[in-house]
Amino acid sequence: MSVVWINGSYIEDEQAGVSLHDTGLLHGAGVFTTMRSYGGKVFRAGEHLKRLRRSCEVLFIPLQYKDESLSEAMGELLRRNGLADARLRLTATRGAARQDPLHGLHLTPTVFLTAAAVEPYPREYYERGMTVIVLDDQKLNPYDVQAGHKTLNYYSRLAALREATERGAGEAMWFNVHNYLESGSVSNVFVVRDGVVVTPPTQQDLQDRAISDAAAYPKSAALPGITRQTVIELARQNEIAVTIAGITISHLLASEEVFLTNSIMGVMPVCRIERHAIGDDRPGRITRRVGELYEAEIRRSLA
């Protein structure tokens, strides 16, 4: 039986619970981040907490625990569960709401952390590349207040993943209402064109005048993924050109290489978009290089 951390206490997962009045349960009013530990150390935990805290501020979710306390809880939870290489999820909800006669709406937030052994993606995906599908009947709305945040409102993405699985694929590609590529259901997306790595802008990227002037849309629903940012940094440090720009379906299909990123999959090559082969239908040179750089960064962080 595993142990979880909830609102400052360590308890067995079967004993954990939230109020039936919790707005995370009732309205999906909450955010989360998924992290990966290696050798008992959470990779880029600080960046995950920074993004989570920013989302809490934007979406009016009170996060009362300091980063130091949350980081300490991560290490202790791994220790109590006897885990070194693990998948961790930190969730924060607005909690139960009640009207205070003197101060108005009062929230009792819920924050909990779980850890479990990693269930890796099939090795075959990394060797032969993943197959993905393109969604036709769902679009991301970058004008939604939740756009670009990892919220508990995840049903549409799970439905898309289920459709991908039923069609023999591992991910589903999402486009926005302007028909520009934004992301996968649980991943950020990169393409390679003329030897240059290209990825869609996040809302933070669009604050850059040069990027926003070149963009074909004013708002973004792309998540500012921690693995995404790590890959961009590593590529630029190693003289691999990276551009942040809009990507159409034509650009996607004409790409020399495509790869996805998230904390669990790392760098995942995509070699087939439904029945359409990318490049020569195997992981490309730049994708392999980026994957090597990412794995080296993980080893460096453990040293």
N, C-alpha and C positions, 0 to 999 in steps of 0.2 A: 504494500500500500504506500502511495507516494504522499509527500508532504507539500503543502502549498503555503504561501504567505498571503494573508489577507488583512488589510487595515492594521498592519503592524504586528500581527500574531502569526505564529507557525502552527498549523493544525493539519490533521490528515484530510486528504481531499474529499473523502466521503462525508466529512463533518462540516465542510465549508458550505456557505450559502449566502444569498443576498435577499434583501427585503422584497416582498411582492410589490412594493411601491417604488422600487428602484427604477429611475427613468432610463437606465441602460437597458433594463428588461422590457419596460413598457413602450419606450419610444426609440430605442437604439441610440440614446444620447450618451455616447462614450467613444473613446478612442483606444487604440492599442498599438503595440509595436512587437514584432517578432525578432528575436535575437538568437545568435548562435554562439555557443561556447566551445572552445578548444582547449583541452588540457586544464579544464577548470577555470578558464579565463574567458569572459564575455568579450567578443570581438567588437571594438568600437562602441562600447556601451555608452560612453559620453555623448556621442553623436546621436544615438537612439534616444537618449533621454532629452537631449536638446530639441529634437524634432517633436517628441511627444509633448513636451512642455509648451512648445509653440502652438501645437494644435489645441491644447487645453485652453490656452489664452484666447485663441480665435473663436473657439466654440463654447466659451463660457463654462468650462469644466474645472472646478476647483481641484488642484493637485496639491495637497497640503504637505507632502513628504519632500524633503530636500534630496538632491541627487546623491549626496553621500549616504543617506539612509537607504535609498533604493539600490545603490550599488552594493552596499553591505548585505542587503537582503538577497541579492543575486548570488553572491558567493556563499552565503550561509545556506541558501536553499539547495544549491548544487551539493554542498557538503552533506546535508541531511539526507539527500536522496542518493548519495553515493554516485554522483554523475560527474563526468569530466567533459565529454563531448555531448552536448545537449542542445535542445531547442527550448528557448525560454519565451514566454509571452507575458508582457506587462500590460494590464488593462486598467483604465480609469474611466469611471462613469460619473455622471452628475449626481448619482445617488438618489436617495429618497427625498422628496420635496414636501414641505408643509408650509402653511402660511403662519408667520409669526405676527401677532397683532401689533407689535411695536416696530418690527424691522422688516416686515414684508416677507417675501419668499425666503425660506431657509432650506439649505441643501445639506444633506449628510452624505458626502461622496463615498464611493466604494473604489478601493484600489487593491488589485490582487495580482500576484505573480505566480506562474506555474513553470515547471521544468519537467522535461521528459526526454528520454533517449531519442536521438535523431533517427528518423526514417528516411534514408537517403533516396534520391532519385535513382532510377535504374542506371547502372554503369553504361548500358548500351546507348542511353541518350547522349552521354558525353563522347562516346566513340563514333556513333553514326549520326548524331544530331537528332533533335526533337522535331516532331511534326506538330504544327499548330493550325488552328482554324481562324477564319476571319468572321467576326460577328456581323450579320446583316440587319438584324431586327432590334438591336440595342445600341444606344449611343451614350457616351459620357457627356454630361452637361457641365461645362467649365464655369457656368454662372451660378451653380448651386453653392451654397455656403459651405457644404461639406467637401467640395471638389479639392483634390490635392491633399486630403487628410485621410488617415487610415482609421475609419470609423467602424462602429459595430454594425452599420447598415451594409451588410456584406452579401445579402441573399442573391442579388443580381449577378454578382461575380461568381458565387458558388454554382448558380444555375448555368452560367456560361462554361464553367469548368466541367460540369456534368455533361453538357452537350459535347464538349471537346473529347471527353473520355468515351462517350458513346460512338464518336466518329473516329476513334483510334488515334487521338491526338493528346498532347500533354498540356496545352495552353490554348487560350482564346485571345485573339488580338482585338483590342477595343479602339474605336475611332470616336472622335468628338462630333458634336452636332454640325461642325463645319467640314466633316469628312476628312479630318487629318488624324493620323495615328497618334494615340496617346500612350498606350501601355498594354501589357497583358493583364489578365485577371488578377494575378498575384505577383507581377514582375514588371520591371522596367525593360524597355526594348531599345536596342541599338542596331543600326544597319551600317554596312560598309559600302561606300560608293567611291570609285576612283581612288581607292586606298585610304579614304578618309572615314573615320568613325563619326556617325551622325546619330544624335538622340533627340527626341522631342523636348522642348523647354518645359520646365516647371513654372509655377506662378512666380517663384522667387527669381528664376532666370529672366522672366519677362520684365523685371525691374531694371534690367540692364538695357539702356537705350538702344545700343547696337543690335541686341537680340530682338527687342520688341519692334524696332523699325523694320526688321527683315521678316518678322513673323506674319503669317497670314491670318492670325486670330488674336484677339486681345487678352483672352483669359485661358488658363490651362487647368486641366484636371489631372495631370501627371503627378504621381507621388514623388517627392524628393527622396528617393530611396538612398539608404546609407551605402549599400553595395554599389549602386549607380554612381554616387559621388566618389567612392573609393576608386572605381574603375576609371573615371574621368581623370582623377589626380594621377593615378599610376601611368595611364597612357601618355599624358602630357609630360610627365617626368622622364619618360623613356622614348620621347620623340615620335610618338604615334599621334598624328593629327586628329583632333576632335572638334566637331562643330555641333552647336546646339541650334536646331532648326526644325521647321515643320516637315512632315513626311506624309506624302500621299500614298494611296494604294498602288499607283503606278511606280513610285519610287521604291516602295517595299518589294514589289514583285521583280523589279529590275536590279535589286541589290546583289552585290557580289557575295556578301556574307550577312547573316543576321544572328544576333545572340541576345539572350535575356539575362537579367540579373535579379537576385534577391538574396537575403541572408542565408537561406537554406540551400538553394541550388547553386549559389556562387555565380559562376559564369557558365551559362548553358547555351551551346550552339543550337541554332535552328537551321535545319537543312531542307525542310519541306513545308510549304504553306499549302495545306490540303494536298492536292496532287501536283502542285507546282514545285519543282526542285529549285533550290537556291544554289547558285554557283555550280559546282560539279557534284552536288548532293553529298557532301561530306564537310566536316568542320574546316573552315578556312584558316589561312596562315595567321591573319590578324586576330581572329577569335582565339586560336590556340595560344598565341603570344599573350593576349590579355589574360587568359585563364592562368597561364604560368606566372604572370606578374602578381595576380591576385593571390594565388596559393603561396607565393614567396612572401607576400606581405603578411599573410596569416602566420607563417613560420617566424617572421621577423618580430611580430607582436608578442609571440610566446617566449622569445629568447630573453 
